[in-house]
Amino acid sequence: MIEMPSTLTCPKCGHRSTHTMPTDACQYIHVCDQCGVTLKPKTGDCCVYCSYGDVPCPPIQDERAGRDQGCCTP
């Protein structure tokens, strides 16, 4: 089963915020609510949830479960 909420942690200030991930696209940008830094995926990651979240994005969850959707393949 796909987990939809993921908690992003800002690498600059440590602020944590929980969001419902989109199922139809990867999210490439997130602005920290506390310090305003713009988060972008780390090299090799497809989205901010895979880089800074406690749960990877739905397409990566599917891929790991053997249900490859292909949208986030780096």
C-alpha positions as CSV (number, residue, x, y, z in Angstrom):
1,M,0.0,0.0,0.0
2,I,1.3,3.5,-0.9
3,E,1.9,5.8,2.0
4,M,0.8,9.3,1.0
5,P,2.0,11.6,3.8
6,S,5.7,12.4,4.0
7,T,7.5,14.7,6.5
8,L,10.0,16.9,4.9
9,T,13.0,18.1,7.0
10,C,14.8,21.3,5.9
11,P,18.5,20.7,5.8
12,K,19.2,24.3,6.6
13,C,17.0,25.0,9.7
14,G,15.7,21.5,10.6
15,H,12.0,22.6,10.3
16,R,9.7,19.6,9.7
17,S,6.5,19.8,7.8
18,T,4.1,17.0,6.7
19,H,2.6,17.0,3.3
20,T,0.4,14.7,1.1
21,M,2.5,13.7,-1.9
22,P,1.1,14.1,-5.4
23,T,0.4,10.8,-7.1
24,D,0.6,12.0,-10.7
25,A,3.9,13.9,-10.7
26,C,7.2,14.3,-8.9
27,Q,7.6,17.5,-6.8
28,Y,10.9,19.1,-7.7
29,I,10.7,22.2,-5.5
30,H,9.6,22.9,-1.9
31,V,10.1,26.2,0.0
32,C,10.7,25.8,3.7
33,D,7.9,27.4,5.7
34,Q,10.3,28.5,8.4
35,C,13.5,29.8,6.7
36,G,12.4,30.2,3.1
37,V,15.2,28.1,1.6
38,T,14.2,26.4,-1.7
39,L,14.7,22.6,-1.6
40,K,15.5,20.8,-4.8
41,P,16.2,17.1,-5.2
42,K,19.7,15.9,-4.4
43,T,21.7,14.4,-7.3
44,G,20.3,11.0,-8.2
45,D,16.9,11.6,-6.5
46,C,13.7,12.3,-8.5
47,C,12.0,14.7,-6.1
48,V,12.1,16.6,-2.8
49,Y,10.3,13.7,-1.0
50,C,13.0,11.2,-2.0
51,S,15.7,13.7,-0.8
52,Y,14.3,15.2,2.3
53,G,11.2,13.2,3.2
54,D,10.7,10.3,5.6
55,V,8.7,8.5,3.0
56,P,9.8,8.4,-0.7
57,C,7.3,9.5,-3.4
58,P,4.6,7.1,-4.7
59,P,6.3,6.2,-8.0
60,I,9.4,5.1,-6.1
61,Q,7.3,3.2,-3.5
62,D,5.7,1.4,-6.5
63,E,9.0,0.7,-8.0
64,R,10.4,-0.8,-4.8
65,A,7.3,-2.9,-4.5
66,G,7.7,-4.2,-8.1
67,R,5.0,-2.1,-9.6
68,D,7.2,0.2,-11.7
69,Q,5.4,3.3,-13.0
70,G,8.5,4.8,-14.6
71,C,7.8,8.5,-14.0
72,C,10.6,9.0,-11.6
73,T,13.4,6.8,-13.0
74,P,16.5,9.0,-12.8
